[in-house]
Each structure stands twice: as structure tokens, then as C-alpha cells.
Amino acid sequence: MAGQTQWKKYLQKNADRFAGTRFILDDEPSLFLPVKVDRDVLAKCAEEDDFSEALKPIVEALDHIQQLAPRFDEMRQEMLELQAS
């Protein structure tokens, strides 16, 4: 796998490829997808001992990541090819 420095340089060079993904690429660069769980909904779910409603944002984020998997797989393959060359 590519070293951390190579990966960071790759992310910076290809930052535009994250446009429209809802992922955030910061100055580190670190890549993340913000997920917000409403604390009031979470508290209500805890009282009812049913967290399905509170976990909806997490499930939606995981579904979103799954939809983007081919794009990330392509980028990962490019990194592996760069490392091999």
C-alpha cells in the first residue's frame, strides 16, 4: 500500500474528484463524511429502547459510501499503480 505521504499528495492532486460526494477533504489532507445524529432523537430512542430512528443518518451515510465505492476503488487502483511504478 502507498505510504502516508504518497497518499496525501494523491488526495491533494485529485481533490476535484471528491466534488459531489459530500466527502470533505481538509488541509491535512484528511477525508471524511460528516454524519449528524440528532441528540434529541437519540434521547427519545433511548427512552423507547429502539434506536432505528436515531441511526437513520448513519445507515444513509453507509448507503452513500456504498454507492461511491466504485469511484474509491478506481482511485485506490490508481494509487497502487503509482506505487508499483
URMO-V526856 format. One record per residue. N is the residue number from 1. OMEGA is omega in radians with two decimals (* if undefined). NEAR is the number of other ideal C-beta (glycine too) atoms within 10 Angstrom. D_CENTER is the distance of its C-alpha to the mean C-alpha in whole Angstrom. Layout:
((N & OMEGA & NEAR & D_CENTER) (N & OMEGA & NEAR & D_CENTER))
This chain:
((1 & -3.10 & 9 & 19) (2 & 3.10 & 16 & 19) (3 & -3.09 & 9 & 20) (4 & -3.13 & 8 & 17) (5 & 3.11 & 8 & 19) (6 & -3.11 & 13 & 19) (7 & 3.13 & 17 & 15) (8 & 3.11 & 14 & 15) (9 & 3.12 & 14 & 18) (10 & 3.13 & 18 & 16) (11 & -3.13 & 19 & 13) (12 & -3.12 & 12 & 16) (13 & -3.06 & 9 & 18) (14 & -3.09 & 13 & 15) (15 & -3.12 & 12 & 13) (16 & -3.13 & 8 & 15) (17 & 3.09 & 16 & 13) (18 & 3.11 & 18 & 10) (19 & 3.11 & 8 & 13) (20 & -3.12 & 9 & 12) (21 & -3.02 & 16 & 9) (22 & 3.03 & 12 & 8) (23 & 3.11 & 17 & 6) (24 & 3.07 & 12 & 8) (25 & -3.09 & 18 & 10) (26 & -3.04 & 9 & 12) (27 & -3.08 & 6 & 16) (28 & -0.01 & 10 & 15) (29 & 2.99 & 15 & 13) (30 & -3.11 & 10 & 10) (31 & -3.14 & 15 & 6) (32 & 3.09 & 10 & 5) (33 & -3.12 & 13 & 4) (34 & 3.09 & 9 & 8) (35 & -3.13 & 13 & 10) (36 & 3.03 & 8 & 13) (37 & -3.11 & 13 & 16) (38 & -3.06 & 13 & 19) (39 & 3.11 & 9 & 22) (40 & 3.08 & 8 & 25) (41 & 3.12 & 15 & 23) (42 & 3.13 & 14 & 22) (43 & 3.12 & 11 & 26) (44 & 3.13 & 14 & 27) (45 & 3.11 & 17 & 26) (46 & 3.10 & 11 & 27) (47 & -3.10 & 8 & 30) (48 & -3.11 & 11 & 30) (49 & 3.10 & 6 & 29) (50 & -3.01 & 11 & 26) (51 & -3.07 & 15 & 23) (52 & 3.14 & 9 & 21) (53 & -3.12 & 13 & 21) (54 & -3.09 & 19 & 20) (55 & -3.13 & 15 & 17) (56 & 3.12 & 13 & 16) (57 & 3.13 & 15 & 13) (58 & 3.09 & 13 & 11) (59 & 3.11 & 11 & 13) (60 & 3.11 & 11 & 12) (61 & 3.12 & 15 & 8) (62 & 3.06 & 13 & 9) (63 & 3.12 & 10 & 11) (64 & 3.10 & 14 & 9) (65 & 3.14 & 14 & 6) (66 & 3.11 & 9 & 10) (67 & -3.12 & 10 & 11) (68 & -3.07 & 16 & 9) (69 & 3.14 & 10 & 10) (70 & 3.12 & 9 & 13) (71 & 3.14 & 14 & 12) (72 & 3.07 & 15 & 10) (73 & 3.12 & 10 & 13) (74 & 3.14 & 11 & 15) (75 & 3.10 & 15 & 14) (76 & 3.13 & 15 & 14) (77 & 3.09 & 10 & 17) (78 & 3.12 & 14 & 18) (79 & 3.13 & 17 & 17) (80 & 3.11 & 12 & 20) (81 & 3.08 & 9 & 22) (82 & 3.14 & 13 & 22) (83 & -3.10 & 13 & 23) (84 & -3.08 & 7 & 25) (85 & * & 5 & 27))
